[in-house]
Amino acid sequence: MTSVTAATVAGGTATIDEPAVADLRGKLQGPLLRADDDGYEAARRVWNGNIDRHPALIARCTGVADLMAAVRFARDNSLVVVIRGGAHNAAGNGTIQGGMLIDLSLMKGIQVDPVQRIARAQGGVAWKEFDREAQAFDLGTTGGTVSNTGLAGLTLGGGVGWLMGKHGLTVDNLLSVDLVTAGGEFLKASEEHNPDLFWGLRGGGGNFGVATSFEYRLHPVGPAVLGGMVLHPMAAARDVLRFYREFCGKLPDEAEALVALITAPDGTPLIALILGYNGPIDEGERVLAPARQCGSPVHDAVGPLLHAVRNTLLDEPNAIHGIQRYWKSGFSRDLSDGLIDTMVETAQSFTSPPSAILAVYIHGAATRIAPTVTAFGLRDVQWDVNLISQWTAPDESPLHIDWTRRQWGKMEKDLSGTAYLNHLAGDDRPEKVRASYGPNYDGLLELKRKYDPTNMFRINANISPAAP
Ligand SMILES: Cc1cc2nc3c(=O)[nH]c(=O)nc-3n(C[C@H](O)[C@H](O)[C@H](O)COP(=O)(O)OP(=O)(O)OC[C@H]3O[C@@H](n4cnc5c(N)ncnc54)[C@H](O)[C@@H]3O)c2cc1C
């Protein structure tokens, strides 16, 4: 039996002796893993295979009692903690080098109340699991567009998805959060209980504690909605993107439109209009018709389907865990001609077939809430523009990462200087992280100093309590 050396909040390391580790193990129902334990290797990995970190300890928690014990252990030993929900954060904020990983991915409880139209879900639930339970009652809420993304991290950062035009962001449908603070205290956050914390959890990310469960408002989504892709050859990309920009400007709240520059499995470069409508099917057919009639599509797969199935349309290859990735992101308010040109030039020089450019139009109810009502402060009508490089051979990483940085440098000059919090990259400048909290940064800083003064939870889009 050996001691464990782990990173501390003061910036050094602490050696924790075996009896203390054994004591924590005895308090947990789930496994506590160290580097030489079975299961450690799989448990340290995240969605992005390019992230290669070794936590000193991994607490795989099965419930709130485990979470409180794990956080109190970290508190008593002054450890830096990373919180994992679905492990999907592209920057690798679901794992840590040298600190303690508190992993909720075994916590899968979901309860739907179809009468009240409310659902409760634990912090380890993925959207496909949530969607399945809610869809059983033809209900849903705004959630991720790739089905195995974690509900916890996505919600705390804002939540951009298929229902946002009609029903707002995920945080706009959040009714309460149960949380274990850095002090190891269990709190409920809602409009009635700890409303300051509830405000901060709706867009402030994982800065304030471990969210054990979430309560959401549900909406009718069925029995069917409209969704699917219209594909054009890459040669038409400039025209399609210009059309798309104008089309988005006319969308009613019920409609959603994304665009992606991709490579088909047979190697053909394509541009995809990814469309959805949340209302009567015939009305949706009429609203989406211009996007299906523009130019000369090579494929049109828009049709009625389940909301839960629509949330899987972008799964390939994005749901696969372990591929190498490097992801840059930023908001654009106008999708200018200059940006369109650079997007097309970038897509024409992808260094790896699974790479993509994805733009998500944020509009409607998601943008009509005043910026300070929730911590998600960037409520403009805008596009979330992403350059997502994906490849399989780890030794090719420098090639793909260098290319992505170069191309992103060209795209970024036509973007707004902010990004969706959940899409920030690990190497984004601190000014960009700060700007991405919009007008709410100072309020969030105050909250961070109250709920996590030692910055135990710092592996995130961090709000440092030591900031001036
Ligand atoms: C392929 C792909 C598709 C995506 N699609 C969408 C999309 O459609 N819409 C959208 O809004 N976002 C999307 N995202 C971004 C997504 O919201 C973030 O990656 C988010 O961090 C994922 O949450 P997670 O729980 O899986 O993250 P993890 O990697 O597990 O955790 C990331 C961070 O989230 C916080 N966190 C996680 N769980 C908890 C918890 N229980 N308590 C407190 N903090 C916690 C922590 O700060 C943690 O460091 C996508 C990401 C990927 C990779």
The ligand as an SDF file (V2000), in Angstrom:
LIG
                    3D

 53 58  0  0  0  0  0  0  0  0999 V2000
  -19.4590   16.3320  -30.1420 C   0  0  0  0  0  0  0  0  0  0  0  0
  -19.9360   17.4490  -29.2740 C   0  0  0  0  0  0  0  0  0  0  0  0
  -21.1600   18.0190  -29.5220 C   0  0  0  0  0  0  0  0  0  0  0  0
  -21.6250   19.0620  -28.7310 C   0  0  0  0  0  0  0  0  0  0  0  0
  -22.8480   19.5890  -29.0020 N   0  0  0  0  0  0  0  0  0  0  0  0
  -23.3330   20.5630  -28.1980 C   0  0  0  0  0  0  0  0  0  0  0  0
  -24.6400   21.0730  -28.3990 C   0  0  0  0  0  0  0  0  0  0  0  0
  -25.3650   20.6590  -29.2860 O   0  0  0  0  0  0  0  0  0  0  0  0
  -25.0740   22.0590  -27.5890 N   0  0  0  0  0  0  0  0  0  0  0  0
  -24.2960   22.5470  -26.5790 C   0  0  0  0  0  0  0  0  0  0  0  0
  -24.7570   23.4250  -25.8620 O   0  0  0  0  0  0  0  0  0  0  0  0
  -23.0510   22.0710  -26.3730 N   0  0  0  0  0  0  0  0  0  0  0  0
  -22.5580   21.0990  -27.1510 C   0  0  0  0  0  0  0  0  0  0  0  0
  -21.3050   20.6150  -26.9290 N   0  0  0  0  0  0  0  0  0  0  0  0
  -20.4720   21.2140  -25.8900 C   0  0  0  0  0  0  0  0  0  0  0  0
  -20.7960   20.6200  -24.5410 C   0  0  0  0  0  0  0  0  0  0  0  0
  -21.8280   21.3950  -23.9720 O   0  0  0  0  0  0  0  0  0  0  0  0
  -19.5640   20.6740  -23.6310 C   0  0  0  0  0  0  0  0  0  0  0  0
  -18.5680   19.8600  -24.1960 O   0  0  0  0  0  0  0  0  0  0  0  0
  -19.8760   20.2240  -22.2170 C   0  0  0  0  0  0  0  0  0  0  0  0
  -18.7590   20.5420  -21.4150 O   0  0  0  0  0  0  0  0  0  0  0  0
  -20.1510   18.7610  -22.1510 C   0  0  0  0  0  0  0  0  0  0  0  0
  -20.6050   18.3940  -20.8910 O   0  0  0  0  0  0  0  0  0  0  0  0
  -20.0500   17.0600  -20.2050 P   0  0  0  0  0  0  0  0  0  0  0  0
  -20.7800   16.8640  -18.9480 O   0  0  0  0  0  0  0  0  0  0  0  0
  -20.0410   15.9540  -21.1990 O   0  0  0  0  0  0  0  0  0  0  0  0
  -18.5500   17.5440  -19.9410 O   0  0  0  0  0  0  0  0  0  0  0  0
  -17.3270   17.0090  -19.0490 P   0  0  0  0  0  0  0  0  0  0  0  0
  -16.1590   16.8980  -19.9650 O   0  0  0  0  0  0  0  0  0  0  0  0
  -17.7160   15.7890  -18.2700 O   0  0  0  0  0  0  0  0  0  0  0  0
  -17.1430   18.1870  -18.0620 O   0  0  0  0  0  0  0  0  0  0  0  0
  -16.7310   19.4400  -18.5350 C   0  0  0  0  0  0  0  0  0  0  0  0
  -16.8940   20.4780  -17.4690 C   0  0  0  0  0  0  0  0  0  0  0  0
  -18.2880   20.6450  -17.1980 O   0  0  0  0  0  0  0  0  0  0  0  0
  -18.4820   20.9150  -15.8180 C   0  0  0  0  0  0  0  0  0  0  0  0
  -19.2790   19.8330  -15.2420 N   0  0  0  0  0  0  0  0  0  0  0  0
  -19.5760   18.6330  -15.7730 C   0  0  0  0  0  0  0  0  0  0  0  0
  -20.3790   17.9580  -14.9500 N   0  0  0  0  0  0  0  0  0  0  0  0
  -20.5790   18.7320  -13.8730 C   0  0  0  0  0  0  0  0  0  0  0  0
  -21.3310   18.6000  -12.6860 C   0  0  0  0  0  0  0  0  0  0  0  0
  -22.0570   17.5070  -12.4170 N   0  0  0  0  0  0  0  0  0  0  0  0
  -21.3000   19.6050  -11.7830 N   0  0  0  0  0  0  0  0  0  0  0  0
  -20.5890   20.7220  -12.0120 C   0  0  0  0  0  0  0  0  0  0  0  0
  -19.8690   20.9090  -13.1370 N   0  0  0  0  0  0  0  0  0  0  0  0
  -19.8700   19.9210  -14.0490 C   0  0  0  0  0  0  0  0  0  0  0  0
  -17.1250   20.9570  -15.1780 C   0  0  0  0  0  0  0  0  0  0  0  0
  -16.6530   22.2860  -15.1560 O   0  0  0  0  0  0  0  0  0  0  0  0
  -16.2710   20.1570  -16.1280 C   0  0  0  0  0  0  0  0  0  0  0  0
  -14.9240   20.5710  -16.0470 O   0  0  0  0  0  0  0  0  0  0  0  0
  -20.8270   19.5640  -27.6900 C   0  0  0  0  0  0  0  0  0  0  0  0
  -19.5930   18.9870  -27.4360 C   0  0  0  0  0  0  0  0  0  0  0  0
  -19.1510   17.9310  -28.2060 C   0  0  0  0  0  0  0  0  0  0  0  0
  -17.8100   17.3340  -27.9360 C   0  0  0  0  0  0  0  0  0  0  0  0
  1  2  1  0
  2  3  1  0
  2 52  2  0
  3  4  2  0
  4  5  1  0
  4 50  1  0
  5  6  2  0
  6  7  1  0
  6 13  1  0
  7  8  2  0
  7  9  1  0
  9 10  1  0
 10 11  2  0
 10 12  1  0
 12 13  2  0
 13 14  1  0
 14 15  1  0
 14 50  1  0
 15 16  1  0
 16 17  1  0
 16 18  1  0
 18 19  1  0
 18 20  1  0
 20 21  1  0
 20 22  1  0
 22 23  1  0
 23 24  1  0
 24 25  2  0
 24 26  1  0
 24 27  1  0
 27 28  1  0
 28 29  2  0
 28 30  1  0
 28 31  1  0
 31 32  1  0
 32 33  1  0
 33 34  1  0
 33 48  1  0
 34 35  1  0
 35 36  1  0
 35 46  1  0
 36 37  1  0
 36 45  1  0
 37 38  2  0
 38 39  1  0
 39 40  1  0
 39 45  2  0
 40 41  1  0
 40 42  2  0
 42 43  1  0
 43 44  2  0
 44 45  1  0
 46 47  1  0
 46 48  1  0
 48 49  1  0
 50 51  2  0
 51 52  1  0
 52 53  1  0
M  END
$$$$
